[in-house]
Amino acid sequence: MNSPAAGNHAGLLLLLPPAGTRVVVAGGCGGIGRAFVAAAQAAQLELVVLDLERSIAAAPPPPGVLAIACDALHEDQVQRALGEVGAHWGACDALVNLVGYTHERTPVERLPSAQWDDIVDGTLRSAFLLSREVIPLLKAGRAPSMVHTSSTFGVRVSMPGYAPYAAAKAGVINLVRALATELAPAVRVNAVAPGVVDTAFLQGGTGQQEKLERIDPAQFAASVPLRRVGQPSDIVGPLLFLIGPGSAYMTGQTLHINGGIWS
C-alpha cells in the first residue's frame, strides 16, 4: 500500500526553500553570512541582513538586500530592527542567526567577569533576543523556520581558553531544543554547529574586536579526519536545507559540520 505522501515524492526532492522565501540573516556581513546571502540570493530568496553598522559599511550586502544596523547585544536595537522587518515585509519565513564571537583565549583562572559576560551575552543572549522578537513575524510567515549557530565548542572543548564561548554555544543547543518544544508545530527551530571555518573570525575576528591570537588552519587541519578546515560554503548548504522543505520533519536538532572532528 502506498503511503499518503507517495504521490508527492517529487516535491520531497526539492531541498531548497522556494523562491520568494523571506529570510532575516543576523550577522549577514561575516564570512559565512556573505556566502549564505550570495547563495540565497541566487536561489531567489528575499533577504534582510542585520549586522553592526561598521560591518555593513565594511562588507555591504549586494544590491536588492536590505541592510539594517543592529547590535544584537542590545534589546532595544533588536526590537527596532525586527520592527523594521515587520514594516518591510509584514512577516518573515525564516531567521538565520550567525551572531556570536569570542575574545583572546583566557583560562578561567584569569578570566575577568566582564569578558565572560560579553562573550556569553554576545552569543547566547543575542540568540534569545533575536528569537523572542522574530517569533511573531515567523508565526505570520509561510512554513516558518529558525536556525541558530552553535559550534563544535558547544560539545567538545579541545583547546584551553574558550570557556565562555563553549558554555554559550552549548547554551544555544539547548535554547534551540527549548524553542522547538515551545513553538511546535507552528515554527521549526534547529541549529548548525560548525567546526573551525576559515573566515576572518578564525583569523582574529570581524565586527566586535580584533584578536591578536590566530589559529593556523594548516596545523589545525592535521587533526581533522577530512584533513582541512571548513570553508564558508560548507555551512551554506546545511543552512539552506534547514530552512527548506527537505527538513520539514526536523526540529530541535543540531547539524554538526566539522569534517569529522566530533560526531
C-alpha positions in Angstrom: 0.0 0.0 0.0 1.4 3.4 -1.0 2.0 5.9 1.8 -0.1 9.1 1.7 3.0 11.0 0.7 3.9 8.7 -2.2 2.3 10.9 -4.8 4.3 13.9 -3.6 7.7 12.2 -3.7 8.9 14.6 -6.4 8.2 17.5 -4.0 10.4 15.9 -1.3 13.4 16.2 -3.6 13.1 20.0 -3.6 15.5 20.8 -0.8 15.9 24.5 -1.4 13.5 27.0 0.1 11.0 28.2 -2.6 11.7 31.4 -4.4 10.4 34.4 -2.5 11.1 32.9 0.9 11.7 35.9 3.2 14.8 35.4 5.3 16.3 37.5 8.0 20.1 36.9 8.3 21.5 38.1 11.6 25.3 38.5 11.2 25.0 38.5 7.4 28.1 40.6 6.7 30.5 38.0 8.2 32.3 35.3 6.2 29.6 32.7 6.5 26.9 35.3 6.3 28.2 36.7 3.0 28.4 33.2 1.5 24.9 32.4 2.6 23.5 35.7 1.3 25.0 35.1 -2.1 23.7 31.6 -2.3 20.2 32.6 -1.0 20.0 35.5 -3.5 21.0 33.1 -6.3 18.1 30.9 -5.2 15.8 33.9 -5.5 15.1 34.2 -1.7 14.2 37.6 -0.3 16.7 38.8 2.3 17.2 41.3 5.1 20.6 41.4 6.8 21.1 42.6 10.3 24.6 43.4 11.4 26.7 46.0 13.1 26.8 49.4 11.4 30.6 49.1 10.9 30.3 45.6 9.5 27.7 46.8 7.0 30.0 49.6 5.9 33.0 47.3 5.6 31.1 44.5 3.7 27.8 45.8 2.4 25.2 43.3 1.2 24.6 43.0 -2.5 22.0 45.2 -4.3 18.5 44.1 -3.6 19.3 43.1 0.0 18.0 45.4 2.8 20.6 46.0 5.5 19.6 47.1 9.0 22.2 48.2 11.5 21.7 46.2 14.7 23.9 45.2 17.7 22.2 42.1 18.9 23.7 42.6 22.4 21.1 45.3 22.9 17.4 44.6 23.4 16.2 48.0 22.1 18.2 47.6 18.9 16.9 44.1 18.3 13.3 45.3 18.9 13.8 48.2 16.5 15.4 46.1 13.8 12.8 43.4 13.8 10.2 46.1 13.9 11.7 47.4 10.6 11.5 43.9 9.2 7.8 43.8 10.1 7.2 47.1 8.5 9.1 46.0 5.4 7.5 42.6 4.9 4.7 42.2 7.4 6.0 38.7 8.2 9.0 36.6 7.6 9.6 32.9 6.8 13.0 32.2 8.3 15.6 33.6 10.7 19.2 32.5 10.1 21.3 33.7 13.2 25.0 33.8 12.7 25.8 36.2 15.6 28.5 35.2 18.1 32.1 35.9 18.9 34.9 35.3 21.4 37.9 37.2 22.7 41.5 36.3 23.3 41.9 32.8 24.7 41.9 33.3 28.5 41.8 30.5 31.1 39.0 30.7 33.7 41.6 31.3 36.4 42.4 34.7 34.9 39.1 35.5 33.1 37.5 38.9 34.0 33.8 38.7 34.7 33.2 41.4 32.2 34.8 39.3 29.4 32.7 36.3 30.4 29.5 38.4 30.3 30.3 40.0 27.0 31.0 36.7 25.2 28.0 34.9 26.7 25.7 37.8 26.0 27.0 38.3 22.5 26.5 34.6 21.7 23.6 33.3 23.8 21.6 36.4 25.0 21.6 37.7 21.4 20.1 34.4 20.2 17.4 34.7 22.9 16.6 38.3 21.9 16.5 37.6 18.2 14.3 34.6 18.8 11.8 36.4 21.0 11.4 39.3 18.7 11.2 37.3 15.5 8.6 34.8 16.7 5.5 36.9 15.9 6.9 37.6 12.4 7.6 33.9 11.8 4.1 32.8 13.1 2.7 35.1 10.4 5.0 33.6 7.7 5.0 30.6 5.4 6.4 27.3 6.7 8.4 29.2 9.2 11.8 28.1 10.4 14.5 29.4 12.7 18.2 28.4 12.6 20.8 29.3 15.2 24.5 28.8 15.1 26.2 26.7 17.8 29.8 25.3 17.4 31.8 22.2 17.9 33.0 24.0 21.0 29.4 23.6 22.3 30.0 19.8 22.6 33.8 19.4 22.5 36.3 21.8 24.0 39.7 20.7 22.7 41.6 23.9 23.3 42.0 25.9 26.6 40.8 29.4 26.9 37.4 29.2 25.4 35.2 28.6 28.5 32.6 31.4 28.0 32.3 30.7 24.2 32.0 27.0 24.7 29.4 27.5 27.5 27.4 29.9 25.4 27.5 27.7 22.3 26.3 24.7 24.5 23.5 27.0 25.7 22.5 27.7 22.1 21.9 24.0 21.5 19.5 23.8 24.5 17.9 27.1 23.6 17.1 25.5 20.2 15.6 22.5 21.9 13.5 24.6 24.2 12.3 26.8 21.4 11.5 23.8 19.3 9.3 22.5 22.1 7.6 25.8 22.7 6.9 26.7 19.1 5.8 23.4 17.7 4.0 22.8 15.5 3.9 26.4 14.2 7.7 27.1 13.8 10.6 24.7 13.4 13.8 25.5 15.2 17.2 23.9 14.5 20.9 24.7 14.7 24.1 24.3 12.8 27.4 23.6 14.7 30.4 24.4 12.5 33.9 23.4 13.4 36.8 25.6 12.5 35.9 27.6 9.4 38.4 29.7 7.5 37.0 33.2 7.9 38.0 36.5 9.4 36.5 35.2 12.6 39.2 32.5 12.7 42.0 35.0 11.8 41.2 37.5 14.5 37.5 38.4 14.5 35.3 40.7 12.5 32.8 43.2 13.9 33.4 43.2 17.6 37.1 43.4 18.1 40.4 42.4 16.5 42.1 39.4 18.2 45.9 39.1 18.4 45.8 35.3 18.6 45.5 33.3 15.4 44.6 29.7 14.6 46.8 28.2 11.9 44.4 26.5 9.5 47.0 24.1 8.1 48.2 23.0 11.5 44.6 22.5 12.8 43.7 20.6 9.6 46.0 17.8 10.6 43.6 16.9 13.5 40.5 16.8 11.2 39.6 13.5 9.6 38.8 15.2 6.3 42.2 16.9 6.6 41.1 20.5 6.0 39.3 23.3 7.9 35.8 24.3 6.8 35.0 26.9 4.2 32.0 29.3 4.4 30.4 27.4 1.5 30.4 24.2 3.6 27.9 25.8 6.0 25.7 27.3 3.3 24.1 24.1 2.2 23.0 22.9 5.6 21.6 26.3 6.4 19.5 26.3 3.2 18.4 22.7 4.0 17.2 23.6 7.5 15.0 26.5 6.2 13.7 24.5 3.3 11.2 21.7 2.7 13.7 18.9 2.8 14.0 19.3 6.6 10.2 19.7 7.2 10.2 16.9 9.8 13.2 18.2 11.7 13.0 20.4 14.7 15.1 20.8 17.9 18.2 19.3 16.0 21.8 20.4 15.7 23.7 19.6 12.5 27.4 19.2 13.2 29.6 20.4 10.3 33.2 19.8 11.3 35.0 17.5 8.9 34.5 14.6 11.4 36.4 16.0 14.3 33.4 15.3 16.5 30.4 13.1 15.9 
